[in-house]
Amino acid sequence: TGASGGVGSFSVSLLSQLDYQVTAVSGKHALHQRLLDLGAAKVIDRLEIDLSSDKPLLKGHWPAAIDTVGGFLLSHIIRSIQPNGCVAACGNAGGAQLDLTIFPFILRGVTLDGIDSAWYPIERRTALWQKLATDWKLPDLESRAKVITLEQVEETVESLLNRTHQERTIIQIGAE
């Protein structure tokens, strides 16, 4: 979920490069083609997902998920995971509360893993960075970040507020 954001788009690219069939969920319709270009096999508009069901378990659609949104969408995803599946959660833009029962965990064996990079052991980080720099290196990584000046911040914030911003942004302060 949140596939058009930084973590989401990186996940789409990496997982598709590793030959996983990726279904991307995004509320930014204008970026759906970009997600397909990054390797998503399918893109679902977030607004097409019916979050109204109060059933404790939904049809098991997904073997695993990466959620960057949280809230009701994360609750829905957890209830839609296939037996013994896993959900990695790292965001809360959609809310910090979960509205679900224990059933996905005890009847399907679903695992919810929180991603907390701040406390991740440095030895494991180093190993992951090495993989990301070699075996898992994405061919277009440099094109995903844009360097701007302080004078361009207002324009960039406008694009964020209008939900049209597409890349990571680095603000250059001072001379190069």
Secondary structure, 3 states (H helix, E strand, C coil): CCCCCHHHHHHHHHHHHCCCCCEEEECCHHHHHHHHHHCCCEEEEHHHCCCCCCCCCCCCCEEEEEECCEHHHHHHHHHCEEEEEEEEECCCCCECCCCCCCHHHHHCCCEEEECCHHHCCHHHHHHHHHHHHCCCCCCCHHHHEEEEEHHHHHHHHHHHHCCCCCCEEEEECCCC
